[in-house]
Amino acid sequence: MSQAELREGGANVRFPPPAVYVGFILLGWGLLYAAALPIPGPRSVSLLAGVVIILAGFWLVADAGKLFKRTGQEPAPWKPTPELVLSGAYRFTRNPMYLGMTCIQAGLGVAVNNLWITVLAPFSLLAVHFLAVMPEERYLSEKFGKSYRSYLSKVRRYL
């Protein structure tokens, strides 16, 4: 990738990652009708646990979004990245938006008593890993070089 291409475009991501999560949530909803898979245990506990997990996911997404807005960046991975964001949730995960969306999906499954949605959350993250995370990491490594590689060595990809 040339320097001009790095300045003008973002990572080579062609599919919006949130759509992956929506697709797997819909698949989980459909699987519920094929074979019920409820969350074991008291319903009040699963509802509370699901809401807590969803809120944690929203916090991760909102914190990352706030940092992007503050630095004038777009969260869409195919848009150019003018600078690295290294504060907030990015101090402990390189992918707080994707981790947050995974938490939202898992928590939603727990909250609505559909274990299928929760079980499919890691598959959503796996799909996003190959569709978005890997191309984003290649792009950022090429664009920011040593400073990004230093960040890679200090902060885990997910947890």
SETORFI-285536 format. One record per residue: residue in one letter; x negated, z negated, y of N, C-alpha, C in turn. Coordinates in pm, whole numbers, plus 32768, in hexadecimal, padded with zeros to 4 digits. Each point is the difference from the previous one (the first is absolute). Layout:
# residues N
aXZYXZYXZY/...
This chain:
# residues 159
m7FAB80007F8B8055800080757FA78000807C/s801B805B805C7FAE8009807880257F928064/q7FA87FE88060801C7F9B8067807B80258052/a80158080801A8076802C804C80807FE07FB2/e7FFE80197F7C80747FE27FAE801A7F6A7FFD/l7F967FAF7FFA80107F6F800080407FD08081/r7FDE803C807180387FD780808092802B800D/e802180767FCE80858038801580677FD27F9B/g7FDA7FE57F8880607FDA7F997FE27F787FC6/g80597FD37FAF7FEF7F7F7FBD7FDC80177F6E/a80217F9E7FB07FE480097F718056806E7FC1/n7FD380337F928045806B7FBA80737FC77FAD/v80627FC6804580767FC67FC08075805A8022/r804480327F9C806C80628016808B7FC97FE3/f800A7F847FD480817FC77FDB800C7F77803F/p806B7FE08047800A7F7E804280087F8D7F9B/p7FA07FA580037FFF7F927FA080827FAF7FF9/p80477FE5806F807D7FB57FF1806680467FA5/a7FFB80857FFC805C804A7FAA7FE67FE37F6C/v7F837FE47FDE7FDE7FDC7F7580497F7F7FDA/y7FFA7F9E805B80437F807FE4809780127FF6/v803A804D805A809080197FFB802480447F7B/g7FB080607FD7801A80457F817FFD7FA27F89/f7F9E7FA87FFB7FF87FA27F8F806E7F978006/i80297FD9807880717FA2800D807F80437FCB/l8016807D8025807680487FCD7FFA80127F69/l7F89801B7FCC7FF0800B7F6F80237F7C7FBE/g7FD07F92803780207F7C7FC980957FE28005/w803F802B806C80907FEC800E804980507F94/g7FD3807B7FE9803D80537F997FE97FC97F74/l7F897FCC7FE87FE27FC87F7B80577F877FE2/l802A7FB9806680567F8B7FED808280287FBC/y803180788021807C802F7FC37FE980317F71/a7F89802C7FE17FDF802B7F787FE77F897FA5/a7FBA7F9B80357FE07F887FB27FEC7F8C8061/a80607FA680027FF97F8D805B7F837FAE7FE2/l7FBA7FDA806A7F877FAF7FF280027F998071/p804E7F947FEC800C7F9C806A7F847FA68008/i7FF27FBF80717F957F9E801480277F807FB6/p7FA97FCB7FAB80237F847FB97FFF7F888060/g804D7F9B7FDD80027F85804E80777FF8805E/p80087F90804880727FED805C80028068806F/r80758033801E8011806980637FD27FD3808B/s801B7F8280247FD97FCF80857F6880018010/v7FB97FE27F967F6E7FFF80057FCA808E8011/s8038805E7FB47FCF808A800A8023803B8089/l80737FDE80368025803280847F9F7FCB806B/l7FE47F7F7FFA7FA37FC480617F7480397FF0/a7FD1800A7F847F7A80377FE77FF880928030/g8068804D7FE68001808A802C7FFA800C8097/v804B7FAE80467FFF800480927F777FDA8036/v7FC17F9B7FC57F7A7FD7802D7F9C80717FEC/i800680437F8E7FA4806E7FE4801A80758061/i807E801D80198023806B805E7FCB7FDE808C/l80127F85802C7FD07FD780857F68800B800A/a7FBB7FDA7F957F6D800E7FFF7FDA8094800D/g804780567FBB7FE6808F8008801A8037808C/f806F7FD6803B801E802C80897F977FCD8062/w7FCF7F877FEB7F987FCB80587F8380587FF9/l7FD680257F877F8A80547FF0801380878046/v8072803F7FEB801A8082803D80077FF48098/a80477F9A803180107FEE80917F7B7FDE8043/d7FAE7FAC7FBF7F7F7FDC803A7FA7807C800B/a7FFD80507F987FAF807B8003803880608069/g8083800E8005803E805980637FE37FD4808F/k80027F7D80177FE17FCB80857F7180218027/l7FA47FF27FA37F74801F801C7FEC8096801A/f804780537FB67FF78090801780358021808B/k80717FC68024803B801B80847FA37FD1806F/r7FC47F8B7FEF7FA67FC880647F87805B8018/t7FD280437F977F8B8058800E802880928018/g808380198010802E8087801E7FFA80607F8B/q80087FCB7F887FF880547F88808880127FC2/e800C80697FB18077801A7FB17FE97FCC7F72/p80647FC07FC47FED7FD07F76800480707F98/a803280758025800580707FA27F7280257FD7/p7FE380017F7D7F7680187FD37FCB808B801F/w8057806080197FD28088801D7FDE80148093/k80177F9880517FDB8005808E7F707FD0800F/p7FBA802E80697F767FD580157FF57F698018/t7F937FC87FD47FE27F7280157F907FF78066/p801F7FD5807C7F987FFB80667F9F7F8B7FF0/e802E7F947FC17FA87F8C7FED802E7FB07F87/l7FA47FB57FC780227FA97F9080487F848034/v80657FD47FB580457F83801E7FCC7F9A7F9C/l7FC37F9680327FBE7F9F7FA980327F718014/s80697FEE804E80337F79801A80867FED7FBA/g803D7F8D801680817FE27FC37FF880057F69/a8067803A7FC28004800A7F6E7F8E80537FC8/y7FC6805780537F8F80537FD37F837FAD7FE4/r80027F8180217F8E7FA97FDF7FFD7FDD7F6C/f807580047FBD80027FDA7F728035806E7FA4/t8033806D8035802880727FAE7FED807F8051/r7FCA80687FBF7FEB807F804780818050800C/n80667FD77FB7807D804C7FFC807A7FA58010/p800C7FBA807180707FA3800E808980448000/m8008807A8032808280447FFF802E801E7F72/y7FA680337FAF802580217F7680177F817FAE/l7FAE7F9B801680157F807FBC80857FC5802B/g801F800A8081807F7FCD8033807780497FC4/m7FF780857FF7806E804C7FC480117FDE7F6C/t7F917FE47FBD80087FD87F7480467F797FF4/c7FDF7FA4805A80437F7C800180958010801E/i80228056805F808C80168021804B80347F86/q7FC680607FBA804280367F89800F7F957F95/a7F947FB87FE480067F987F9880657F948026/g7FFC7FD5807E805D7F99802D8090802F7FFE/l8016807E8022808880377FFD80377FFA7F72/g7FAE80267F9F802C7FFA7F7580257F737FD6/v7FB07F9F802A801C7F757FDF807F7FD38048/a800E8022808080727FD380508085803A7FD0/v7FFE807E7FD3807E803E7FD480137FF57F68/n7FAA7FB37FBF800C7FE57F717FF0807F7FAB/n7F9D805280267FE4807B7FB77F6A80047FE1/l7FDD7FD37F897F737FF97FD97FC0808B7FFA/w805080697FEB7FC980877FFE7FB880218082/i80407FE080717FC4801F80827F7B7FB6800E/t7FFE7F837FD57F857FB080087F9480357FA2/v802680227F877FA080347F9E7FC48085802F/l804B804E804A7FD0808180307FA87FF6807D/a7FFC7F8B80407FAF7FEF807A7F6C80217FE9/p7FC17FD17F957F7380277FEB7FEE80977FEC/f806580427FC87FF880917FEE800A80478087/s80507FC8805B8007803780887F767FF78041/l7FC37F8B7FF47F7B7FED803B7F9A805C7FBE/l800A80127F7E7FA380597FBA801080908033/a807B802D80118017808680357FC8800D808D/v801A7F9D80557FCE800280897F677FF88001/h7FC87FBB7F9F7F6F7FF67FF67FC2808B7FF8/f803880547FA97FC880867FEF80308063806A/l807B7FF1802F8035805D80657FCC7FE4808D/a7FE57F82801F7FDC7FDD808A7F7E7FB0800D/v7FF07F987FB47F8D7FA680137F7C80497FE8/m7FF480477F937F8280447FE37FDF806A806A/p8060805680287FE0805F806C7FE07FB98084/e80457F94801E7FE47FB6807B7F737FC77FFE/e7FD77FC87F8F7F7A7FC67FF77F94806B800F/r801680757FC47F9F806D80107FF680298093/y80728010804080048027808E7FBA7F988058/l80217F827FEE7FC67F9780547F6A7FF27FE6/s7FD880107F837F717FF77FDF7FB280738043/e803880767FFD7FBF807380407FFE7FF18097/k806E7FCD8038800A7FF880917FAF7F8D803B/f80047F8B7FC07FC17F8980397F807FD57FBA/g7FDF80437F937F807FEB7FBD7FDE7F707FE0/k7F8D7FD580307FC87F7E7FDC805C7F8C8025/s80428007807480567F90802880767FF17F9F/y803880717FD0806E7FF67FA07FCD7FD27F78/r7F8E80317FD67FC87FD47F7F7FDF7F6B8003/s7FD77FCD80717FE87F70800E80837FB37FF0/y80698033803B80847FC37FF4802D80027F6D/l7FE980707FBB8024800A7F727FBD7F937FAD/s7F867FDF80237FB77F9C7FB280307F71801D/k80477FEC806E802B7F79802780927FE27FE2/v805580667FFF80907FEB7FF48035804C7F87/r80507FBB7FB18039803F7F88806880678024/r8015805D7FA4805F806C8017808F7FCA800B/y80267FA47FAA808A7FCC80027FFF7F688012/l7FD07FB87F9F7FFD7F6D80097F747FCB7FE7/
